[in-house]
């Protein structure tokens, strides 16, 4: 079910970035909301579906931007901000409310 929500959003983000990815994995990671490997393997935590839509979108964009910049440099954050201007608020919400994203 999570792929139904995540994949179209990820596809739109990577299309806007002019890049692509290899595969998508949805799991219940304990320590990460998402990740992106240098090979283009994208992983997302299914619990993001319990968060507000803007938070889900932020995490998807966060990982999609890693397809172009693999670190958290100023260049990376500038790229994220170009596509998600309110990323700081979404990130703050996630840090504050992460423990509530359970069934």
Biopython code that builds the backbone (N, CA, C, O; Angstrom):
import numpy as np
from Bio.PDB.StructureBuilder import StructureBuilder

atoms = [
    (1, "UNK", "N", (0.814, -1.196, 0.000)),
    (1, "UNK", "CA", (0.000, 0.000, 0.000)),
    (1, "UNK", "C", (0.857, 1.260, 0.000)),
    (1, "UNK", "O", (0.531, 2.236, -0.676)),
    (2, "UNK", "N", (1.954, 1.240, 0.758)),
    (2, "UNK", "CA", (2.794, 2.439, 0.839)),
    (2, "UNK", "C", (3.378, 2.798, -0.515)),
    (2, "UNK", "O", (3.538, 3.979, -0.823)),
    (3, "UNK", "N", (3.695, 1.812, -1.320)),
    (3, "UNK", "CA", (4.248, 2.102, -2.648)),
    (3, "UNK", "C", (3.267, 2.898, -3.501)),
    (3, "UNK", "O", (3.681, 3.708, -4.330)),
    (4, "UNK", "N", (1.975, 2.673, -3.305)),
    (4, "UNK", "CA", (0.958, 3.396, -4.071)),
    (4, "UNK", "C", (1.049, 4.895, -3.790)),
    (4, "UNK", "O", (0.798, 5.712, -4.675)),
    (5, "UNK", "N", (1.404, 5.250, -2.572)),
    (5, "UNK", "CA", (1.557, 6.659, -2.201)),
    (5, "UNK", "C", (2.938, 7.201, -2.539)),
    (5, "UNK", "O", (3.064, 8.334, -3.003)),
    (6, "UNK", "N", (3.957, 6.413, -2.313)),
    (6, "UNK", "CA", (5.340, 6.892, -2.430)),
    (6, "UNK", "C", (5.818, 6.954, -3.881)),
    (6, "UNK", "O", (6.372, 7.970, -4.299)),
    (7, "UNK", "N", (5.618, 5.903, -4.643)),
    (7, "UNK", "CA", (6.216, 5.821, -5.979)),
    (7, "UNK", "C", (5.774, 6.948, -6.920)),
    (7, "UNK", "O", (6.635, 7.541, -7.571)),
    (8, "UNK", "N", (4.492, 7.275, -7.027)),
    (8, "UNK", "CA", (4.133, 8.381, -7.918)),
    (8, "UNK", "C", (4.764, 9.713, -7.500)),
    (8, "UNK", "O", (5.157, 10.509, -8.353)),
    (9, "UNK", "N", (4.860, 9.951, -6.206)),
    (9, "UNK", "CA", (5.495, 11.176, -5.714)),
    (9, "UNK", "C", (6.982, 11.172, -6.018)),
    (9, "UNK", "O", (7.546, 12.189, -6.422)),
    (10, "UNK", "N", (7.609, 10.032, -5.822)),
    (10, "UNK", "CA", (9.036, 9.907, -6.130)),
    (10, "UNK", "C", (9.270, 10.059, -7.625)),
    (10, "UNK", "O", (10.206, 10.743, -8.039)),
    (11, "UNK", "N", (8.439, 9.435, -8.430)),
    (11, "UNK", "CA", (8.568, 9.563, -9.883)),
    (11, "UNK", "C", (8.468, 11.019, -10.322)),
    (11, "UNK", "O", (9.234, 11.460, -11.179)),
    (12, "UNK", "N", (7.538, 11.765, -9.748)),
    (12, "UNK", "CA", (7.387, 13.178, -10.098)),
    (12, "UNK", "C", (8.613, 13.979, -9.675)),
    (12, "UNK", "O", (9.072, 14.853, -10.410)),
    (13, "UNK", "N", (9.140, 13.681, -8.494)),
    (13, "UNK", "CA", (10.321, 14.401, -8.002)),
    (13, "UNK", "C", (11.537, 14.137, -8.884)),
    (13, "UNK", "O", (12.234, 15.075, -9.270)),
    (14, "UNK", "N", (11.799, 12.878, -9.204)),
    (14, "UNK", "CA", (12.983, 12.578, -10.014)),
    (14, "UNK", "C", (12.827, 13.098, -11.438)),
    (14, "UNK", "O", (13.813, 13.478, -12.069)),
    (15, "UNK", "N", (11.604, 13.118, -11.946)),
    (15, "UNK", "CA", (11.379, 13.691, -13.276)),
    (15, "UNK", "C", (11.697, 15.180, -13.259)),
    (15, "UNK", "O", (12.325, 15.699, -14.182)),
    (16, "UNK", "N", (11.261, 15.862, -12.209)),
    (16, "UNK", "CA", (11.555, 17.294, -12.089)),
    (16, "UNK", "C", (13.045, 17.547, -11.935)),
    (16, "UNK", "O", (13.564, 18.558, -12.409)),
    (17, "UNK", "N", (13.732, 16.622, -11.266)),
    (17, "UNK", "CA", (15.179, 16.746, -11.091)),
    (17, "UNK", "C", (15.954, 16.311, -12.338)),
    (17, "UNK", "O", (17.148, 16.585, -12.452)),
    (18, "UNK", "N", (15.282, 15.638, -13.265)),
    (18, "UNK", "CA", (15.949, 15.163, -14.475)),
    (18, "UNK", "C", (16.863, 13.986, -14.229)),
    (18, "UNK", "O", (17.909, 13.861, -14.866)),
    (19, "UNK", "N", (16.478, 13.129, -13.316)),
    (19, "UNK", "CA", (17.300, 11.963, -12.982)),
    (19, "UNK", "C", (16.402, 10.738, -12.863)),
    (19, "UNK", "O", (15.237, 10.784, -13.258)),
    (20, "UNK", "N", (16.919, 9.668, -12.335)),
    (20, "UNK", "CA", (16.147, 8.451, -12.162)),
    (20, "UNK", "C", (16.672, 7.650, -10.989)),
    (20, "UNK", "O", (17.677, 8.018, -10.380)),
    (21, "UNK", "N", (16.006, 6.568, -10.672)),
    (21, "UNK", "CA", (16.432, 5.695, -9.584)),
    (21, "UNK", "C", (16.318, 4.254, -10.048)),
    (21, "UNK", "O", (15.689, 3.962, -11.065)),
    (22, "UNK", "N", (16.930, 3.368, -9.297)),
    (22, "UNK", "CA", (16.946, 1.953, -9.681)),
    (22, "UNK", "C", (15.733, 1.194, -9.153)),
    (22, "UNK", "O", (15.060, 0.491, -9.906)),
    (23, "UNK", "N", (15.455, 1.336, -7.862)),
    (23, "UNK", "CA", (14.337, 0.610, -7.261)),
    (23, "UNK", "C", (13.882, 1.317, -5.994)),
    (23, "UNK", "O", (14.562, 2.198, -5.467)),
    (24, "UNK", "N", (12.695, 0.900, -5.515)),
    (24, "UNK", "CA", (12.126, 1.465, -4.294)),
    (24, "UNK", "C", (11.836, 0.327, -3.329)),
    (24, "UNK", "O", (11.305, -0.716, -3.710)),
    (25, "UNK", "N", (12.193, 0.548, -2.087)),
    (25, "UNK", "CA", (11.938, -0.416, -1.029)),
    (25, "UNK", "C", (11.159, 0.295, 0.074)),
    (25, "UNK", "O", (11.518, 1.398, 0.484)),
    (26, "UNK", "N", (10.104, -0.336, 0.544)),
    (26, "UNK", "CA", (9.334, 0.185, 1.671)),
    (26, "UNK", "C", (9.489, -0.807, 2.809)),
    (26, "UNK", "O", (9.259, -2.003, 2.633)),
    (27, "UNK", "N", (9.878, -0.312, 3.971)),
    (27, "UNK", "CA", (10.117, -1.214, 5.104)),
    (27, "UNK", "C", (9.796, -0.483, 6.406)),
    (27, "UNK", "O", (9.328, 0.655, 6.393)),
    (28, "UNK", "N", (10.045, -1.130, 7.490)),
    (28, "UNK", "CA", (9.800, -0.560, 8.816)),
    (28, "UNK", "C", (11.101, -0.294, 9.541)),
    (28, "UNK", "O", (11.283, -0.739, 10.674)),
    (29, "UNK", "N", (12.008, 0.427, 8.904)),
    (29, "UNK", "CA", (13.298, 0.729, 9.511)),
    (29, "UNK", "C", (13.098, 1.383, 10.881)),
    (29, "UNK", "O", (12.155, 2.146, 11.089)),
    (30, "UNK", "N", (13.988, 1.073, 11.788)),
    (30, "UNK", "CA", (13.871, 1.616, 13.146)),
    (30, "UNK", "C", (14.528, 2.980, 13.294)),
    (30, "UNK", "O", (14.138, 3.761, 14.162)),
    (31, "UNK", "N", (15.510, 3.276, 12.469)),
    (31, "UNK", "CA", (16.286, 4.502, 12.678)),
    (31, "UNK", "C", (16.242, 5.483, 11.518)),
    (31, "UNK", "O", (16.806, 6.571, 11.634)),
    (32, "UNK", "N", (15.605, 5.153, 10.412)),
    (32, "UNK", "CA", (15.608, 6.042, 9.255)),
    (32, "UNK", "C", (14.209, 6.200, 8.676)),
    (32, "UNK", "O", (13.392, 5.279, 8.695)),
    (33, "UNK", "N", (13.965, 7.395, 8.162)),
    (33, "UNK", "CA", (12.718, 7.649, 7.449)),
    (33, "UNK", "C", (12.876, 7.356, 5.969)),
    (33, "UNK", "O", (11.912, 7.024, 5.280)),
    (34, "UNK", "N", (14.088, 7.482, 5.495)),
    (34, "UNK", "CA", (14.362, 7.200, 4.098)),
    (34, "UNK", "C", (15.852, 7.126, 3.870)),
    (34, "UNK", "O", (16.646, 7.561, 4.704)),
    (35, "UNK", "N", (16.226, 6.568, 2.727)),
    (35, "UNK", "CA", (17.631, 6.528, 2.354)),
    (35, "UNK", "C", (17.744, 6.379, 0.844)),
    (35, "UNK", "O", (16.805, 5.970, 0.161)),
    (36, "UNK", "N", (18.921, 6.723, 0.353)),
    (36, "UNK", "CA", (19.215, 6.644, -1.074)),
    (36, "UNK", "C", (20.645, 6.166, -1.218)),
    (36, "UNK", "O", (21.555, 6.776, -0.657)),
    (37, "UNK", "N", (20.865, 5.093, -1.955)),
    (37, "UNK", "CA", (22.227, 4.618, -2.173)),
    (37, "UNK", "C", (22.811, 5.269, -3.418)),
    (37, "UNK", "O", (22.086, 5.841, -4.231)),
    (38, "UNK", "N", (24.110, 5.177, -3.556)),
    (38, "UNK", "CA", (24.771, 5.734, -4.730)),
    (38, "UNK", "C", (24.336, 5.001, -6.003)),
    (38, "UNK", "O", (24.480, 5.534, -7.104)),
    (39, "UNK", "N", (23.810, 3.796, -5.858)),
    (39, "UNK", "CA", (23.321, 3.029, -7.005)),
    (39, "UNK", "C", (21.868, 3.386, -7.355)),
    (39, "UNK", "O", (21.321, 2.866, -8.327)),
    (40, "UNK", "N", (21.252, 4.261, -6.576)),
    (40, "UNK", "CA", (19.884, 4.670, -6.872)),
    (40, "UNK", "C", (18.801, 3.814, -6.259)),
    (40, "UNK", "O", (17.663, 3.825, -6.726)),
    (41, "UNK", "N", (19.137, 3.075, -5.222)),
    (41, "UNK", "CA", (18.134, 2.283, -4.508)),
    (41, "UNK", "C", (17.536, 3.178, -3.422)),
    (41, "UNK", "O", (18.240, 3.658, -2.533)),
    (42, "UNK", "N", (16.233, 3.389, -3.514)),
    (42, "UNK", "CA", (15.524, 4.275, -2.601)),
    (42, "UNK", "C", (14.772, 3.448, -1.572)),
    (42, "UNK", "O", (14.116, 2.466, -1.918)),
    (43, "UNK", "N", (14.864, 3.844, -0.306)),
    (43, "UNK", "CA", (14.138, 3.167, 0.766)),
    (43, "UNK", "C", (13.351, 4.190, 1.563)),
    (43, "UNK", "O", (13.829, 5.291, 1.835)),
    (44, "UNK", "N", (12.131, 3.805, 1.934)),
    (44, "UNK", "CA", (11.282, 4.679, 2.717)),
    (44, "UNK", "C", (10.607, 3.870, 3.814)),
    (44, "UNK", "O", (10.316, 2.686, 3.644)),
    (45, "UNK", "N", (10.367, 4.523, 4.931)),
    (45, "UNK", "CA", (9.700, 3.902, 6.056)),
    (45, "UNK", "C", (8.184, 4.012, 5.869)),
    (45, "UNK", "O", (7.673, 5.099, 5.600)),
    (46, "UNK", "N", (7.473, 2.913, 6.007)),
    (46, "UNK", "CA", (6.028, 2.916, 5.798)),
    (46, "UNK", "C", (5.306, 3.827, 6.783)),
    (46, "UNK", "O", (4.199, 4.289, 6.505)),
    (47, "UNK", "N", (5.931, 4.088, 7.941)),
    (47, "UNK", "CA", (5.286, 4.934, 8.957)),
    (47, "UNK", "C", (5.102, 6.375, 8.484)),
    (47, "UNK", "O", (4.323, 7.129, 9.068)),
    (48, "UNK", "N", (5.814, 6.754, 7.433)),
    (48, "UNK", "CA", (5.637, 8.104, 6.882)),
    (48, "UNK", "C", (4.204, 8.334, 6.406)),
    (48, "UNK", "O", (3.751, 9.475, 6.321)),
    (49, "UNK", "N", (3.497, 7.257, 6.098)),
    (49, "UNK", "CA", (2.106, 7.396, 5.666)),
    (49, "UNK", "C", (1.206, 7.875, 6.793)),
    (49, "UNK", "O", (0.082, 8.311, 6.545)),
    (50, "UNK", "N", (1.686, 7.798, 8.023)),
    (50, "UNK", "CA", (0.928, 8.268, 9.173)),
    (50, "UNK", "C", (1.205, 9.741, 9.460)),
    (50, "UNK", "O", (0.545, 10.347, 10.303)),
    (51, "UNK", "N", (2.166, 10.305, 8.769)),
    (51, "UNK", "CA", (2.535, 11.712, 8.941)),
    (51, "UNK", "C", (1.706, 12.585, 8.005)),
    (51, "UNK", "O", (1.084, 12.082, 7.069)),
    (52, "UNK", "N", (1.697, 13.888, 8.258)),
    (52, "UNK", "CA", (1.031, 14.788, 7.297)),
    (52, "UNK", "C", (1.668, 14.666, 5.911)),
    (52, "UNK", "O", (2.852, 14.357, 5.776)),
    (53, "UNK", "N", (0.864, 14.912, 4.908)),
    (53, "UNK", "CA", (1.314, 14.783, 3.520)),
    (53, "UNK", "C", (2.568, 15.613, 3.226)),
    (53, "UNK", "O", (3.451, 15.171, 2.491)),
    (54, "UNK", "N", (2.641, 16.796, 3.794)),
    (54, "UNK", "CA", (3.800, 17.663, 3.549)),
    (54, "UNK", "C", (5.087, 17.043, 4.090)),
    (54, "UNK", "O", (6.166, 17.282, 3.547)),
    (55, "UNK", "N", (4.980, 16.253, 5.152)),
    (55, "UNK", "CA", (6.149, 15.586, 5.730)),
    (55, "UNK", "C", (6.576, 14.435, 4.832)),
    (55, "UNK", "O", (7.767, 14.256, 4.580)),
    (56, "UNK", "N", (5.624, 13.658, 4.351)),
    (56, "UNK", "CA", (5.920, 12.591, 3.404)),
    (56, "UNK", "C", (6.610, 13.168, 2.167)),
    (56, "UNK", "O", (7.628, 12.646, 1.713)),
    (57, "UNK", "N", (6.048, 14.243, 1.635)),
    (57, "UNK", "CA", (6.638, 14.869, 0.450)),
    (57, "UNK", "C", (8.056, 15.359, 0.725)),
    (57, "UNK", "O", (8.940, 15.214, -0.119)),
    (58, "UNK", "N", (8.271, 15.932, 1.891)),
    (58, "UNK", "CA", (9.626, 16.396, 2.244)),
    (58, "UNK", "C", (10.621, 15.236, 2.235)),
    (58, "UNK", "O", (11.701, 15.354, 1.655)),
    (59, "UNK", "N", (10.273, 14.132, 2.864)),
    (59, "UNK", "CA", (11.206, 12.995, 2.933)),
    (59, "UNK", "C", (11.471, 12.443, 1.529)),
    (59, "UNK", "O", (12.603, 12.081, 1.209)),
    (60, "UNK", "N", (10.458, 12.380, 0.714)),
    (60, "UNK", "CA", (10.645, 11.904, -0.658)),
    (60, "UNK", "C", (11.592, 12.832, -1.411)),
    (60, "UNK", "O", (12.514, 12.364, -2.079)),
    (61, "UNK", "N", (11.375, 14.137, -1.311)),
    (61, "UNK", "CA", (12.268, 15.092, -1.963)),
    (61, "UNK", "C", (13.669, 15.033, -1.366)),
    (61, "UNK", "O", (14.657, 15.131, -2.094)),
    (62, "UNK", "N", (13.761, 14.873, -0.051)),
    (62, "UNK", "CA", (15.064, 14.764, 0.617)),
    (62, "UNK", "C", (15.878, 13.644, -0.032)),
    (62, "UNK", "O", (17.043, 13.833, -0.383)),
    (63, "UNK", "N", (15.257, 12.492, -0.185)),
    (63, "UNK", "CA", (15.970, 11.350, -0.760)),
    (63, "UNK", "C", (16.185, 11.517, -2.260)),
    (63, "UNK", "O", (17.239, 11.142, -2.773)),
    (64, "UNK", "N", (15.211, 12.070, -2.969)),
    (64, "UNK", "CA", (15.376, 12.285, -4.410)),
    (64, "UNK", "C", (16.545, 13.224, -4.687)),
    (64, "UNK", "O", (17.294, 13.010, -5.640)),
    (65, "UNK", "N", (16.708, 14.243, -3.880)),
    (65, "UNK", "CA", (17.831, 15.172, -4.067)),
    (65, "UNK", "C", (19.175, 14.486, -3.858)),
    (65, "UNK", "O", (20.183, 14.909, -4.424)),
    (66, "UNK", "N", (19.195, 13.434, -3.052)),
    (66, "UNK", "CA", (20.437, 12.672, -2.868)),
    (66, "UNK", "C", (20.864, 11.949, -4.152)),
    (66, "UNK", "O", (22.023, 11.554, -4.276)),
    (67, "UNK", "N", (19.969, 11.777, -5.079)),
    (67, "UNK", "CA", (20.354, 11.192, -6.367)),
    (67, "UNK", "C", (21.316, 12.110, -7.119)),
    (67, "UNK", "O", (22.102, 11.651, -7.948)),
    (68, "UNK", "N", (21.248, 13.407, -6.823)),
    (68, "UNK", "CA", (22.135, 14.377, -7.465)),
    (68, "UNK", "C", (23.294, 14.792, -6.570)),
    (68, "UNK", "O", (24.400, 15.032, -7.054)),
    (69, "UNK", "N", (23.046, 14.877, -5.268)),
    (69, "UNK", "CA", (24.086, 15.277, -4.306)),
    (69, "UNK", "C", (24.010, 14.300, -3.139)),
    (69, "UNK", "O", (23.036, 14.305, -2.386)),
    (70, "UNK", "N", (25.032, 13.462, -2.988)),
    (70, "UNK", "CA", (24.969, 12.375, -1.998)),
    (70, "UNK", "C", (25.295, 12.785, -0.563)),
    (70, "UNK", "O", (25.248, 11.946, 0.336)),
    (71, "UNK", "N", (25.618, 14.035, -0.334)),
    (71, "UNK", "CA", (25.950, 14.468, 1.024)),
    (71, "UNK", "C", (24.920, 15.473, 1.526)),
    (71, "UNK", "O", (23.906, 15.717, 0.871)),
    (72, "UNK", "N", (25.184, 16.042, 2.672)),
    (72, "UNK", "CA", (24.307, 17.072, 3.236)),
    (72, "UNK", "C", (25.021, 18.426, 3.231)),
    (72, "UNK", "O", (24.991, 19.155, 4.222)),
    (73, "UNK", "N", (25.648, 18.745, 2.130)),
    (73, "UNK", "CA", (26.371, 20.003, 1.976)),
    (73, "UNK", "C", (25.401, 21.161, 1.770)),
    (73, "UNK", "O", (24.193, 20.961, 1.644)),
    (74, "UNK", "N", (25.949, 22.381, 1.737)),
    (74, "UNK", "CA", (25.121, 23.557, 1.451)),
    (74, "UNK", "C", (24.475, 23.429, 0.078)),
    (74, "UNK", "O", (23.329, 23.836, -0.113)),
    (75, "UNK", "N", (25.201, 22.868, -0.869)),
    (75, "UNK", "CA", (24.654, 22.663, -2.217)),
    (75, "UNK", "C", (23.425, 21.754, -2.158)),
    (75, "UNK", "O", (22.419, 22.011, -2.819)),
    (76, "UNK", "N", (23.519, 20.700, -1.366)),
    (76, "UNK", "CA", (22.409, 19.761, -1.211)),
    (76, "UNK", "C", (21.178, 20.463, -0.620)),
    (76, "UNK", "O", (20.081, 20.375, -1.173)),
    (77, "UNK", "N", (21.369, 21.157, 0.504)),
    (77, "UNK", "CA", (20.238, 21.804, 1.165)),
    (77, "UNK", "C", (19.628, 22.901, 0.306)),
    (77, "UNK", "O", (18.421, 23.133, 0.373)),
    (78, "UNK", "N", (20.442, 23.581, -0.502)),
    (78, "UNK", "CA", (19.909, 24.580, -1.433)),
    (78, "UNK", "C", (19.010, 23.902, -2.470)),
    (78, "UNK", "O", (17.971, 24.444, -2.847)),
    (79, "UNK", "N", (19.414, 22.721, -2.927)),
    (79, "UNK", "CA", (18.605, 21.961, -3.882)),
    (79, "UNK", "C", (17.282, 21.543, -3.243)),
    (79, "UNK", "O", (16.225, 21.681, -3.858)),
    (80, "UNK", "N", (17.338, 21.036, -2.022)),
    (80, "UNK", "CA", (16.109, 20.648, -1.313)),
    (80, "UNK", "C", (15.193, 21.862, -1.170)),
    (80, "UNK", "O", (13.992, 21.774, -1.428)),
    (81, "UNK", "N", (15.758, 22.984, -0.760)),
    (81, "UNK", "CA", (14.943, 24.179, -0.531)),
    (81, "UNK", "C", (14.304, 24.700, -1.819)),
    (81, "UNK", "O", (13.216, 25.275, -1.785)),
    (82, "UNK", "N", (14.970, 24.502, -2.938)),
    (82, "UNK", "CA", (14.395, 24.899, -4.221)),
    (82, "UNK", "C", (13.080, 24.179, -4.480)),
    (82, "UNK", "O", (12.146, 24.754, -5.039)),
    (83, "UNK", "N", (13.013, 22.917, -4.070)),
    (83, "UNK", "CA", (11.834, 22.096, -4.354)),
    (83, "UNK", "C", (10.855, 21.998, -3.189)),
    (83, "UNK", "O", (9.664, 21.754, -3.385)),
    (84, "UNK", "N", (11.366, 22.189, -1.980)),
    (84, "UNK", "CA", (10.514, 22.139, -0.779)),
    (84, "UNK", "C", (10.903, 23.335, 0.104)),
    (84, "UNK", "O", (11.626, 23.174, 1.087)),
    (85, "UNK", "N", (10.425, 24.517, -0.249)),
    (85, "UNK", "CA", (10.825, 25.712, 0.502)),
    (85, "UNK", "C", (10.551, 25.623, 2.006)),
    (85, "UNK", "O", (11.266, 26.233, 2.801)),
    (86, "UNK", "N", (9.526, 24.870, 2.399)),
    (86, "UNK", "CA", (9.176, 24.733, 3.817)),
    (86, "UNK", "C", (9.786, 23.483, 4.449)),
    (86, "UNK", "O", (9.253, 22.962, 5.428)),
    (87, "UNK", "N", (10.900, 22.999, 3.895)),
    (87, "UNK", "CA", (11.482, 21.742, 4.391)),
    (87, "UNK", "C", (11.868, 21.809, 5.865)),
    (87, "UNK", "O", (11.788, 20.800, 6.566)),
    (88, "UNK", "N", (12.281, 22.964, 6.342)),
    (88, "UNK", "CA", (12.686, 23.079, 7.752)),
    (88, "UNK", "C", (11.514, 22.770, 8.690)),
    (88, "UNK", "O", (11.683, 22.089, 9.702)),
    (89, "UNK", "N", (10.344, 23.268, 8.349)),
    (89, "UNK", "CA", (9.163, 23.015, 9.173)),
    (89, "UNK", "C", (8.776, 21.536, 9.144)),
    (89, "UNK", "O", (8.420, 20.964, 10.174)),
    (90, "UNK", "N", (8.846, 20.924, 7.974)),
    (90, "UNK", "CA", (8.517, 19.492, 7.865)),
    (90, "UNK", "C", (9.514, 18.653, 8.643)),
    (90, "UNK", "O", (9.129, 17.704, 9.327)),
    (91, "UNK", "N", (10.779, 18.990, 8.545)),
    (91, "UNK", "CA", (11.813, 18.264, 9.278)),
    (91, "UNK", "C", (11.617, 18.417, 10.788)),
    (91, "UNK", "O", (11.753, 17.454, 11.542)),
    (92, "UNK", "N", (11.302, 19.623, 11.212)),
    (92, "UNK", "CA", (11.054, 19.889, 12.633)),
    (92, "UNK", "C", (9.848, 19.088, 13.117)),
    (92, "UNK", "O", (9.884, 18.508, 14.203)),
    (93, "UNK", "N", (8.768, 19.053, 12.309)),
    (93, "UNK", "CA", (7.585, 18.284, 12.676)),
    (93, "UNK", "C", (7.952, 16.810, 12.861)),
    (93, "UNK", "O", (7.516, 16.172, 13.820)),
    (94, "UNK", "N", (8.739, 16.284, 11.956)),
    (94, "UNK", "CA", (9.110, 14.873, 12.019)),
    (94, "UNK", "C", (9.929, 14.567, 13.270)),
    (94, "UNK", "O", (9.688, 13.565, 13.943)),
    (95, "UNK", "N", (10.896, 15.429, 13.580)),
    (95, "UNK", "CA", (11.689, 15.223, 14.798)),
    (95, "UNK", "C", (10.806, 15.270, 16.051)),
    (95, "UNK", "O", (10.967, 14.462, 16.966)),
    (96, "UNK", "N", (9.881, 16.217, 16.076)),
    (96, "UNK", "CA", (9.024, 16.399, 17.251)),
    (96, "UNK", "C", (7.995, 15.288, 17.421)),
    (96, "UNK", "O", (7.678, 14.893, 18.543)),
    (97, "UNK", "N", (7.473, 14.784, 16.298)),
    (97, "UNK", "CA", (6.341, 13.852, 16.344)),
    (97, "UNK", "C", (6.658, 12.424, 15.937)),
    (97, "UNK", "O", (5.750, 11.599, 15.831)),
    (98, "UNK", "N", (7.910, 12.119, 15.711)),
    (98, "UNK", "CA", (8.292, 10.794, 15.207)),
    (98, "UNK", "C", (7.723, 9.654, 16.054)),
    (98, "UNK", "O", (7.261, 8.648, 15.516)),
    (99, "UNK", "N", (7.758, 9.811, 17.349)),
    (99, "UNK", "CA", (7.303, 8.738, 18.248)),
    (99, "UNK", "C", (5.808, 8.476, 18.147)),
    (99, "UNK", "O", (5.331, 7.430, 18.587)),
    (100, "UNK", "N", (5.069, 9.414, 17.574)),
    (100, "UNK", "CA", (3.611, 9.236, 17.474)),
    (100, "UNK", "C", (3.221, 8.451, 16.208)),
    (100, "UNK", "O", (2.056, 8.088, 16.045)),
    (101, "UNK", "N", (4.156, 8.196, 15.341)),
    (101, "UNK", "CA", (3.844, 7.523, 14.065)),
    (101, "UNK", "C", (3.867, 6.001, 14.255)),
    (101, "UNK", "O", (4.741, 5.307, 13.736)),
    (102, "UNK", "N", (2.916, 5.522, 14.986)),
    (102, "UNK", "CA", (2.782, 4.086, 15.253)),
    (102, "UNK", "C", (1.317, 3.700, 15.100)),
    (102, "UNK", "O", (0.428, 4.550, 15.169)),
    (103, "UNK", "N", (1.080, 2.426, 14.895)),
    (103, "UNK", "CA", (-0.297, 1.920, 14.811)),
    (103, "UNK", "C", (-0.708, 1.330, 16.139)),
    (103, "UNK", "O", (-1.833, 0.849, 16.279)),
]
sb = StructureBuilder()
sb.init_structure("model")
sb.init_model(0)
sb.init_chain("A")
sb.init_seg("    ")
for serial, (resi, resn, name, xyz) in enumerate(atoms, 1):
    if name == "N":
        sb.init_residue(resn, " ", resi, " ")
    sb.init_atom(name, np.array(xyz, "f"), 0.0, 1.0, " ", f" {name:<3s}", serial, name[0])
structure = sb.get_structure()
